[in-house]
Amino acid sequence: MINSKTNSHSEIKSKAFSKNKYLLIIPIGLFLLLTIGLASVNVIYAQTNSTQSSASNKQGTITSVQNGPDGKAAWNLAGNWNSTGLNSKTPTFNAHFSMAKLDGSSKHSHTISNFKIAGNPVTNATGTAYKGTTTVTMKEGPVNNVPTTIVISPKGDLSITLDPKLTSNHFGNTPIKGKTA
């Protein structure tokens, strides 16, 4: 009799443990499933985000030779530029560069900022053109609403054309050139 009670008691404990282990396994399984699922969602989201931002955010250098009033090379430009949200309705474009005569004299700097896009970008074989207005710093102070065309080629070349009338033909008759980084 003692043996049968011990066995019955052991069987009851074993059955209770069997039921309880399933009760433990189900929540642990759900927890693991949710954890793995959330980790996968974060990875996919991060990949999607980085792909979008690299396509619409660009930066690079400005290295350009601008012509003087006689149409001959007269000025060296060197600096940096960056843009964000190129694929949006409110892109930004900023450039800061120094300008000096070919012999290094008369060094000064300019900033192009406050880009406001007009219309939609136009893409063709030469690249994507963004037309709008910018603010350009000049010796006399900032000039607002300067008609500006920014072109980024598929090879990463940058071209900035500023309205020569509003900038007193300060940048010559050639676009400001640069490269994407």
C-alpha positions in Angstrom: 0.0 0.0 0.0 2.7 2.4 0.8 4.1 1.6 -2.6 0.9 2.3 -4.5 0.4 5.6 -2.6 4.0 6.6 -3.5 3.5 5.6 -7.1 0.1 7.4 -7.2 1.6 10.5 -5.6 4.5 10.3 -8.1 2.1 9.9 -11.0 0.1 12.9 -9.9 3.2 15.0 -9.6 4.4 13.8 -13.0 1.0 14.6 -14.6 0.9 18.0 -12.9 4.5 18.7 -14.2 3.5 17.7 -17.7 0.6 20.1 -17.7 2.7 22.9 -16.2 5.6 22.5 -18.6 3.2 23.1 -21.5 2.0 26.2 -19.7 5.6 27.4 -19.5 6.5 26.4 -23.0 3.6 28.4 -24.7 4.5 31.8 -23.2 8.2 31.2 -23.8 7.4 30.3 -27.4 5.3 33.3 -27.9 7.9 35.5 -26.4 10.6 34.2 -28.8 8.3 34.5 -31.7 7.5 38.1 -30.9 11.1 38.9 -30.3 12.3 37.4 -33.5 9.5 39.1 -35.4 10.2 42.5 -34.0 13.9 42.1 -34.7 13.2 41.3 -38.3 10.9 44.3 -38.6 13.6 46.6 -37.3 16.2 45.2 -39.7 13.9 45.6 -42.7 12.9 49.2 -41.6 16.5 50.2 -41.2 17.4 48.8 -44.6 14.6 50.7 -46.3 15.4 53.9 -44.5 19.1 53.9 -45.4 18.4 53.2 -49.0 15.9 56.1 -49.2 18.2 58.6 -47.4 21.3 57.8 -49.5 19.4 58.4 -52.7 17.9 61.8 -51.7 20.8 63.1 -49.6 24.0 64.1 -51.3 27.2 66.0 -50.6 30.4 66.8 -52.3 33.1 69.3 -53.2 33.2 72.4 -55.4 36.3 72.8 -57.5 35.7 75.2 -60.4 37.4 77.8 -62.6 35.3 80.7 -63.4 35.8 83.1 -66.3 36.3 86.8 -65.9 34.6 89.6 -67.9 36.9 88.9 -70.9 35.7 85.3 -71.0 39.1 83.9 -69.9 39.8 81.8 -66.8 40.2 84.2 -63.9 39.0 82.7 -60.6 39.4 79.4 -58.7 36.6 78.2 -56.5 37.0 75.6 -53.8 34.5 74.4 -51.1 31.8 72.0 -50.1 28.1 71.5 -50.8 25.3 69.3 -49.4 21.7 68.6 -50.1 18.9 66.7 -48.3 15.5 65.6 -49.5 16.2 65.8 -53.2 13.3 63.5 -53.8 10.9 65.6 -51.7 8.9 68.8 -52.3 11.2 70.7 -49.9 14.8 69.8 -50.7 17.6 71.8 -49.2 20.8 72.8 -50.9 23.7 74.6 -49.3 27.2 75.4 -50.6 30.1 77.3 -49.1 33.2 78.0 -51.1 36.2 80.4 -51.3 37.0 82.3 -54.5 40.4 83.7 -55.4 42.1 84.9 -58.5 44.3 82.4 -60.3 47.4 83.9 -58.6 45.8 83.4 -55.1 45.0 87.0 -54.5 41.6 88.6 -53.7 40.4 85.6 -51.7 36.9 85.8 -50.4 34.0 83.5 -49.8 30.4 82.9 -50.8 27.5 80.9 -49.5 24.5 79.6 -51.5 21.6 78.7 -49.3 17.8 78.8 -48.8 17.0 76.8 -51.9 13.3 76.8 -52.8 12.5 74.5 -55.6 10.1 75.6 -58.4 8.2 72.8 -60.2 9.5 69.3 -60.4 13.0 68.1 -61.1 13.7 67.2 -64.8 15.8 64.1 -65.5 17.4 63.5 -68.9 20.7 62.0 -70.2 22.8 64.8 -68.7 21.3 64.4 -65.2 18.7 65.7 -62.9 18.0 69.5 -63.0 16.5 71.2 -59.9 15.3 74.8 -60.7 14.4 77.3 -58.1 15.8 80.2 -56.2 18.6 80.6 -53.6 20.2 83.2 -51.4 23.7 84.1 -52.4 26.1 86.0 -50.2 27.9 88.8 -51.9 30.3 91.6 -50.7 27.4 94.0 -50.4 25.3 91.4 -48.4 23.0 88.5 -49.2 21.0 88.5 -52.5 17.7 86.8 -52.1 15.6 85.0 -54.7 18.4 84.4 -57.2 17.2 82.1 -60.0 19.3 79.0 -59.7 19.7 75.7 -61.6 21.4 72.8 -59.9 22.2 69.7 -62.1 23.6 66.4 -60.8 24.8 64.0 -63.5 24.6 60.2 -63.3 28.4 60.3 -63.0 28.3 62.5 -59.9 29.1 65.9 -61.5 27.5 69.0 -60.0 26.7 72.2 -61.9 25.3 75.3 -60.3 24.1 78.1 -62.6 23.2 81.4 -60.8 21.4 84.3 -62.5 24.2 86.6 -63.7 22.2 89.8 -63.5 21.3 89.4 -59.8 24.9 88.5 -58.9 26.4 91.3 -61.0 28.0 88.6 -63.3 30.3 87.9 -60.3 30.7 84.2 -61.2 31.4 84.7 -64.9 29.6 83.0 -67.8 30.3 79.4 -66.8 28.4 77.2 -64.2 30.1 76.5 -60.8 31.3 72.9 -61.0 31.7 70.3 -58.4 31.5 66.5 -57.6 29.4 64.3 -55.3 31.4 62.6 -52.6 
